[in-house]
């Protein structure tokens, strides 16, 4: 007697129970089927994103969120289905959420970052991603994530207009489940903040993936919209102040070995090039023989560290503007680049023609707009080179660099050209398969094998590029800067880009990324330079090489000819400083020793309060520049 009505309140009636007007009192089997499929599809999508996009593999947390989602779907979905056109509304909601899922998934596959409200709101970002979906991003398994919407739509067509009127107690149950789900979501957020002594803005500054892992997708989407408009409002009244350089870092009287007046300049940025792979052999074959030769015969800076917080474009930004990369969003996408210092703009004032070249689409990372605003005369992208093979992401580096070299020979001199490669992009399988050396085939895991093969292919492309430049007579009056944009971030037995650490590392994403930097002058100056440096130092060094030492540009980086090193700063979970062979981390001027590198002495040097305040000021200054120029 008691169990019978409770059973029907929760599950609905399998029999035909109607009210006095002949309308069913309980959901039909179709309604329950729709609600179940809606939940199942949403749960699968949510867990796919958590594990494959934000990197959350904590089983207990994901089970909790799936249970919370079940409550929310039962409550809110039940309320929707109780409406007259509820099935159509739920089908429409399924469509919207499916679109959101693919927006997150494809944005991550394309840019390698978590989609934000501001990014989705920029119409210019959508066409290249949409085109890439059909060419390179879509996978056969993606069709599986459309099944729930298709099944719900089919079920919605059958009996589309609702005729049942749920009892008041069932409406109360739906509302209670919805409220409980939202309360649990809020409890999760507050519990995390209390337990780890954090707040929403701090976690947001760490990154979008961390925010989602801590608070979930629902709260991320709400807070992201608030955060975006908060930045916009702050940027209008922000006052920027560059910190004063400590006396110990001042070095106005330094010697430049040789000035190359009116020399051409080529910056060749190689995708995912680790320092660890240089001079590395396997089965007697060098992974990068041509780059090794260039490093030995020219000026090789072996303590150069990348800026890589949001994507490859961080290297472009830091090299060209001499600033530290932002921790939370890509400058090219969100900032008006006319307000930044710029190497091409500085060189144009001295009569240089400036160009940039990349085999991907011009719209990728908004480079087309950003490069124009930074002062490049021309940007040659995918449309300006031969079409890549069918299904290829972009033209392979060998063919690309051959065409770049030929185009450089036609440039008006003196010129500055910034060239960005792509074939060695993760997962390192974009190079032609027939170019895989047999010597590397026993390397495991496959990711390491692909990386070695990919870098060997890119190395051959670099060798061919240098050969053509020599044939065209360009090397005798050109400074070539060869560098990696960021590391491979491979963490596998037998290979790691963290070759500079004394002890075993934890999460590879927390550490500075060690990549090569080689300056190739018309008159070779061989030498291995043990100087800590970062991409922001490149612009000031190039200006010195060309004789523009007294140029008034306020570079944040320092010339590599100066005696004091630039502090290598990486922004992520915390600010990380690489100084005199030790990693320090902290915030607001308070830094402590974290890790020792292979270059560190037995005792870490003490950082003065003046110096740590200067470092914190640099971080604030570089971030304020980004905020001030937010579009």
PAMITI-508687 format. One record per residue (C-alpha): residue in three letters; x negated, y, z. Coordinates in steps of 0.02 Angstrom, whole numbers, plus 32768, in hexadecimal, padded with zeros to 4 digits. Last residue first. Example, Ala and Ser with C-alpha at 12.3 -4.5 7.8 and 13.67 -1.06 7.14 Angstrom:
residues 2
Ser7D547FCB8165Ala7D997F1F8186
end
This chain:
residues 631
Unk780D88AE7AA0Unk779D88997B37Unk770B89127B23Unk770589497BD9Unk771D88987C15Unk768988557BB1Unk761888E27BEBUnk765388C47C9DUnk761A880F7C90Unk756988447C5EUnk756388C47CEBUnk75A8884D7D6EUnk752887C97D41Unk749B88497D3EUnk74D3888D7DE7Unk74CA87E07E32Unk741787D37DF2Unk73EB887F7E37Unk743488507EDFUnk73C987B37EDBUnk732D881B7EB7Unk7348889C7F3FUnk736D88127FBCUnk72C787C37F93Unk72C287157F4AUnk724A86A37FA5Unk71DE86347F39Unk720185797F40Unk717785117F91Unk7123847D7F3DUnk711884DC7E99Unk71A084D17E15Unk718084AA7D5EUnk71CF83FC7D62Unk726D844F7DA4Unk72AA845A7E58Unk736284647E81Unk73D684CD7EEEUnk737585567F47Unk73E785D97F91Unk743686787F4DUnk749687017FA6Unk749D879C7F36Unk755687957F15Unk755C86DC7EE5Unk74F6863D7EF6Unk747C85CD7E9BUnk73C185BA7E90Unk736785477E18Unk72AB853F7E30Unk721585487DBBUnk71EE86017DD2Unk72A3863A7DC3Unk733885E57D72Unk73D386397DB9Unk747D85E37DC0Unk751C86467DDEUnk75A185CF7E1CUnk7622855D7DCCUnk75E485A57D29Unk757686387D01Unk74C286187CCDUnk743786937CF0Unk738286877CB6Unk732B871A7D08Unk72C387727C84Unk720B87527C99Unk718F87D77CD2Unk70FB87F47C5EUnk714A88447BC6Unk712687F47B1DUnk71C6878C7B28Unk7227882F7B1CUnk72A9883E7BA4Unk7364881D7BA0Unk73E8889F7BCDUnk73BB89057B35Unk73DD89BF7B46Unk73B289F47A93Unk733E8A8B7A9AUnk72C08A477A1BUnk72148A647A65Unk71D489B67A39Unk721389C17987Unk71738979793DUnk71C088E578E3Unk718288677963Unk71C688D679EFUnk727588D979A2Unk7270881B7991Unk7240880A7A49Unk72CE887C7A83Unk734B88167A1EUnk730A876C7A5AUnk730D87917B15Unk73CB877D7B21Unk73BA86C87AEBUnk736486977B8FUnk72B186967BD1Unk723C86467C4FUnk718986507C10Unk711385BE7BFCUnk70DC85E97B4AUnk7099855C7ADDUnk702785A97A5CUnk700685B779A3Unk700886667958Unk702D864E789FUnk701586E97833Unk70BE870477DFUnk710886E2788CUnk716D864978C2Unk71BB8664796EUnk71FA85C179BAUnk728085AD7A40Unk72B484FF7A78Unk734984D17AE9Unk735E84B17BA4Unk741384C57BDBUnk7429850A7C8AUnk7484848D7CFCUnk753984787D31Unk7574841B7C95Unk74FF83897CB8Unk7565835A7D53Unk74E6830B7DC9Unk742D83167DA2Unk73A3829D7DCFUnk730982F37E17Unk727883587DD5Unk72E183AF7D51Unk729883E87CAAUnk72D483547C44Unk738983877C5DUnk73AE83647BA5Unk73C782AD7BD4Unk7396820A7B83Unk736A815B7BC0Unk740F81387C17Unk749181B67BDCUnk74C882687C00Unk74D282C77B5DUnk74F183817B70Unk74AA839A7ABFUnk7458843D7AF4Unk748484ED7ABDUnk746685637A29Unk73BA851E7A02Unk7333859179BDUnk72C985BB7925Unk72938670790FUnk724686957866Unk71E28734784BUnk71D287547791Unk714D87A47723Unk70E1871176ECUnk717186977705Unk71D886E17677Unk716F86AA75E2Unk71FF864D7590Unk719E85A9759BUnk717C85C97654Unk723485EB7676Unk725F854C7617Unk71E984E37682Unk722B85317723Unk72DD850076F4Unk72A7845076C2Unk72568435776CUnk72EE847C77C5Unk735F84047764Unk72EE83727794Unk730183A8784AUnk73BE83AC7835Unk73BA82F677FCUnk734A82C2788CUnk73BE83227901Unk745482BD78C4Unk73FA821678CFUnk73BE82397980Unk746C827579B3Unk74C681E37962Unk7457816679BDUnk747381C47A61Unk753081C07A47Unk752981087A16Unk74E880D97AC4Unk746880997A9EUnk73DB80A77A20Unk73C5800B79B5Unk73EE80677913Unk736B80EE792CUnk72E080A178C1Unk735F80817836Unk7367813D7818Unk741A817D77FDUnk741B81E3775CUnk749A81707707Unk751C81AC7784Unk751782607746Unk751682D677DCUnk75B682F8783DUnk759E826A78BBUnk755182C8794CUnk75E782C279C1Unk75BB835379D5Unk757783CF7955Unk74D7839D78FDUnk751783CE7850Unk754084837883Unk74B68500785CUnk74B985BB7880Unk74528638781CUnk743786EE7853Unk73E5875777CCUnk738387F977DEUnk73468849773DUnk72B888B77700Unk72D6889A7673Unk7371888A7607Unk73AA87D6760CUnk739687667572Unk731286F475C0Unk738586E67658Unk740D869B75E9Unk7399860F75AEUnk736785EA7662Unk741D85E77699Unk744985727609Unk73C584F5763FUnk73FA850E76F3Unk74AE84DB76CAUnk747C84447662Unk741383FE76F0Unk748C843B7776Unk752383DC7734Unk75B3844876F5Unk7641844F7772Unk76BE83E277CEUnk76B8835B774AUnk775B83057715Unk772B8308765EUnk767983447646Unk764D83F87669Unk767A848275EEUnk75E484E075ADUnk75BB8581760DUnk760E862B7619Unk76B685E77656Unk7661859476EBUnk76158634772DUnk75A686C276F2Unk75B687597764Unk757C87FD7718Unk754388A97754Unk753888707809Unk755C88FF7881Unk75A088AE791EUnk765288DA78EAUnk763D88787847Unk75F487E578A6Unk768687E77920Unk770E87EB789AUnk76CE87587833Unk768D86FF78CEUnk773C86E97915Unk7704864A796CUnk771C85F278C3Unk776B8674784FUnk76D8867277D7Unk76EF85B877B9Unk765A854977D8Unk75B785477776Unk756F85DE77D0Unk750A8672778FUnk74EE872077D6Unk74AC87B9777BUnk7451885D779CUnk73FA88D47723Unk737889357784Unk735989F07773Unk73218A1B7824Unk73D08A467860Unk7407899E7818Unk7390894B7893Unk73EE898F792BUnk7496895A78E3Unk745488AC78BEUnk740F889D7971Unk74AF88D879C5Unk74D889367A64Unk759289227A85Unk762989957A6FUnk7647896879B8Unk766388B479F2Unk771A88CD7A1FUnk7731883D7A97Unk77A387A57AA4Unk776E872B7A1DUnk76B9875E7A04Unk769F876E7AC1Unk76D086BA7AE4Unk772B86A47B89Unk770786707C3CUnk764F86767C6BUnk761887047BFBUnk757086F17BA3Unk74DE87587BE5Unk74B887EC7B75Unk743388097AEFUnk74BB88397A6EUnk748687CA79DDUnk7437873C7A3FUnk74BA87387ACAUnk7550873F7A55Unk751186BF79D9Unk74DE864A7A68Unk7589865A7ABAUnk75D4862C7A11Unk75A685777A2FUnk762E856E7AB5Unk767285A87B5DUnk75E085AD7BD7Unk754385977B70Unk74B386117B80Unk741885AF7B52Unk7374859A7BB0Unk72C285B87B73Unk7236856C7BD7Unk71D1851F7B48Unk71B385BF7AE7Unk715685857A4BUnk70ED860179E8Unk70B785AA7947Unk705785127908Unk70928497798CUnk714984CE798AUnk714F84CB78CCUnk7108841B78C7Unk718683E07949Unk7213843078E6Unk71DC83CD784DUnk71C6832778A9Unk726E832D7906Unk72A0827D793DUnk71F182397928Unk71ED818578EAUnk717D8103793CUnk720C8095797AUnk7251812E79D3Unk71ED81CE79E2Unk720E82727A3EUnk71A183097A19Unk723D83777A2AUnk72D6831A7A68Unk72CC83617B18Unk72CD84167ADBUnk737F83F37AA4Unk73C8842F79FEUnk748684337A08Unk749D849A7966Unk740384EF7921Unk73FB85AD791BUnk738585F17895Unk736686AA78B3Unk731286F17817Unk72B8879A781DUnk726987F5778AUnk71CE885B77AEUnk71DA891877A1Unk714389337813Unk70FD8892785AUnk70AE88C778FEUnk702588597947Unk6FF7881A79F4Unk7073888A7A52Unk702488CC7AF1Unk708289057B8CUnk708F89AD7BE0Unk714289C87C19Unk714689367C91Unk71C8894A7D19Unk71FD88A87D6CUnk71AA88C77E15Unk71F689757E1DUnk72A5892C7E1DUnk7310895B7D84Unk73A689C57DB4Unk744F89747D99Unk74B589A87D00Unk75578A017D2DUnk75F989E87CCFUnk76988A437D02Unk773A89E37CE5Unk77DB8A467CCFUnk781E89F87C2FUnk77D1894C7C4CUnk7834892E7CEAUnk78DE89337C92Unk78A688BA7C0BUnk785788467C8BUnk78FA88407CEFUnk795A881F7C4FUnk78F487837C2EUnk78F787487CE4Unk79B687527CEBUnk79C686EA7C4BUnk7946866E7C8CUnk79A086627D33Unk7A40861F7CE4Unk79E785A77C6EUnk797385687CF6Unk7A0385517D71Unk7A5984D77CFDUnk79B984827CC3Unk797C844A7D6EUnk792E84A37E04Unk787E84617E1EUnk786084047D7BUnk78B7848E7D19Unk784B85157D6AUnk77AD84B07D4DUnk77D8849E7C95Unk77F985597C86Unk7751858D7CCDUnk76F185BF7D69Unk773E866C7D62Unk77EA861D7D71Unk77B185C27E0EUnk777F86677E5EUnk781F86BF7E26Unk788F86367E6DUnk784086317F18Unk77BF85C47F6AUnk77998589801BUnk778C84D17FE7Unk7814848B805AUnk787C852B805FUnk787B854C7FA4Unk789A84947F7BUnk792B84887FF6Unk797785287FAFUnk797884E77EFCUnk79B884397F2BUnk7A3F84837F99Unk7A7984F27F09Unk7A89845A7E97Unk7AE183FA7F22Unk7B5B848B7F36Unk7B7D848B7E7AUnk7BA383D07E7CUnk7C1183E37F16Unk7C7484707EC5Unk7C93840A7E28Unk7CC383707E8FUnk7D3A83D87EFAUnk7D8B84287E62Unk7DAA837E7E11Unk7DEE83347EB3Unk7E6283CA7ECBUnk7EA483B17E1BUnk7EC282FA7E4AUnk7F2083307EE6Unk7F8A83A47E7DUnk7FC383167E0DUnk7F8783167D5AUnk8000834B7CCFUnk7FF382E07C34Unk801E831D7B87Unk7F7683547B42Unk7F6B83877A8CUnk7EE483277A2EUnk7F3A827D7A34Unk7EB5822979CAUnk7E4A82B57987Unk7DF282C07A2FUnk7DBA82097A24Unk7D61822A7980Unk7D1182C879C4Unk7CDA82707A64Unk7C8B81E479FEUnk7C2E825F798DUnk7BF282CA7A1FUnk7BB3822F7A7BUnk7B5D81EB79E0Unk7AF5828679BDUnk7A6782577A33Unk7A4E81B279D5Unk7A2B82127935Unk798B824F7987Unk7944819E797BUnk791E81B578C2Unk78AB824878E9Unk78C082FF78BAUnk782A837178D0Unk77CC8367782AUnk782C839E7790Unk78E483A377C4Unk78C383F4786CUnk783A84637823Unk78BA84C677C0Unk792284E2785DUnk7887851378C0Unk7851858F783BUnk790185D97831Unk791C85E878EFUnk788E8655792FUnk78C186EF78CDUnk796D86EC791CUnk7924871579C5Unk79A386E27A48Unk796086317A55Unk78B6867A7A84Unk78FF86F37B04Unk7969866C7B55Unk78D285FB7B66Unk7899855F7B0BUnk781484FA7B65Unk776D84F87B0AUnk771184887A8EUnk774584FA79FFUnk7793847D7985Unk77B283E279F0Unk77E5844E7A84Unk785A84B97A1BUnk789F841979D1Unk78CB83CD7A7AUnk790E846B7ACEUnk797784A17A38Unk79AB83EB7A1EUnk79F283E47ACEUnk7A46848E7ABEUnk7A9C84567A1DUnk7AD883BA7A77Unk7B1884287B05Unk7B7B84937A8BUnk7BC383FC7A30Unk7BF383A67AD3Unk7C4B84477B0AUnk7CAC84467A65Unk7CE083907A80Unk7D1383BD7B33Unk7D7C844E7AF3Unk7DCE83E27A6EUnk7DFA835F7AF0Unk7E3D83E37B67Unk7EBA84307AEEUnk7F4B842A7B6BUnk7ED984337C03Unk7EBF839F7C78Unk7E29836B7C11Unk7DCE840B7C43Unk7DED83EE7CFCUnk7DAF833A7CEDUnk7D1183767C96Unk7CEF83EF7D24Unk7D04836C7DABUnk7CC982CC7D57Unk7C4083267CF8Unk7C0183817D93Unk7C0282E67DFEUnk7BA782827D78Unk7B27830E7D65Unk7B0083057E1EUnk7AE4824B7E0BUnk7A6F826A7D77Unk7A1482F07DDAUnk79F9827A7E6DUnk79BD81F07DF9Unk7942826A7DA7Unk78FD829E7E50Unk78E981EA7E8BUnk789481B47DE9Unk780F823D7DE6Unk77DA823D7D2FUnk77ED82F87D0FUnk778683277C76Unk77EB83C17C43Unk780383857B90Unk77FE82C77B8CUnk783882947C3BUnk78AE83217C68Unk78E983387BB5Unk7913827F7BA0Unk7966827F7C4CUnk79DA830E7C1BUnk7A0482C27B73Unk7A2D82187BBDUnk7A9882657C46Unk7AF782D37BCBUnk7B1F823F7B5AUnk7B5881D27BECUnk7BC1825E7C37Unk7C1D82877B95Unk7C3381CD7B6EUnk7C8381B37C19Unk7CF4824B7C09Unk7D2D82197B5AUnk7D5181667B93Unk7DB581A47C27Unk7E1A82147BB7Unk7E3681877B39Unk7E7081117BC5Unk7EF5818E7BF1Unk7EE682087C7FUnk7F6F81FF7D05Unk801B824D7D1DUnk805E82237C71Unk80E982997C35Unk819E82587C30Unk81EB82F67C77Unk820B829E7D1EUnk815282707D2AUnk810781DA7CD2Unk80AD813A7D06Unk807F80CA7C71Unk8005804E7CB9Unk7F4680587CC1Unk7F5A80E67D3CUnk7EC881587D60Unk7E2281257DADUnk7E1481927E47Unk7EC981BD7E6EUnk7F0081107E32Unk7E9280B37EACUnk7EC881267F39Unk7F8081007F11Unk7F6580427F1CUnk7EF0803D7FB2Unk7F74807A802CUnk800080008000
end
